[in-house]
Amino acid sequence: MRVALPLMTAAGLLAATACSSQAYDQDAHRQALEDHGVSVPEDMNGVTAAVEAACESDDPSLVVFDFLNEGGSPDALRIGIEHMCPERVEEFEDALT
């Protein structure tokens, strides 16, 4: 079953930069989501903006709560965090468990 990736309604949804200093590869992010059975929209910009907002959040637990309440897959969130702010993976993993 394919799970649609919901777009989070966070205040910082249109943040301009990812929180990681590494180069972000949107195509690799899309491929990783698809490899895990997550259907993504044709335009990944909304997904990118949502994950940027998550990366910039001071409260990973709230992000996780909202994301899962909107029907998001834990794998989709993990993949986004791994691609956009890998330095925060542990924080988000703690919030997911």
N, C-alpha and C positions, 0 to 999 in steps of 0.2 A: 504494500500500500504506500502510495506517495503522500507525503505530508506537505501541505503548503506552508511556506515560511511567512508568518505574519509580520507585518511591519509594526514595530513598537511605536507607541505614541509618547515619546519622551520629549521633554522640553528642548533638549539639544539635538533634535533629530537631524537638523541640517548643519551639523558641525563641519568645519572645513577641512580638518586634518585628522588623521588617525593618531592614536596616542603612542604608537610604536615608531621608532626612528627607522625601522627597516622599510624597504620598498614594498608597497602593497601591490599584489598581483590579483586583480579582480577576476581574471579568467581562471586562475588556479583556485580561487575561492569558489567560483561557480562550479568548477569541475569537482571539487571536493564535496560540495553539497549534493550534486547530482549522483556522485559515486555512493553516497549514503542514502539515496532514494528520496531526497528532498527536492520537490519541484520548486523551481525559482522562476521569477518573472523574466521576460525577455530583457528588460532594462534592470540591471543589477544596482543602479544608483540608489534606489530606495533601500535595498538590503545593506549596501555599504553605509549609508547614512544611519541606519538603525544600529548597526554594529559599532559605528563610530560613537554614537551616543552611549551605548553600553560601555565602551572602553573608557569614556570620559566620566562615567558615573562614579560617585564616591561610595555608592552602596550596591555592591554586586548582588546582595540578597534581594533587594527590591527589584533590580533588573530581572533576575531569575524568576521571581514571583510573577511579575507582570508578563514576561515573555511566555512562561508556561500557562498562565491564565488566558492568554490570547491564543492558545493552541499551538504554540511553538514546540518544536522538538528539542530535547536537551542536546542531541547530537548537532543540530543546526547551530545552536548557541555556542557549543564547544568549538565547532569548526570556525565560526566567525571570529571568536576570541583568539584562537590559534593563528588565524591569518592576519588579524589586524592589531592585536596587542598581546603578543605571546608572553610578554613579561607579566601579564595579569592572569594567566591560565590557572595558576594555583588558587587565587582568590575566588575565581568563578567556579572552579571545581569544588571548593569548599562550600560555596553557596548552593551548588546543585545537589550536594549529598546531605 
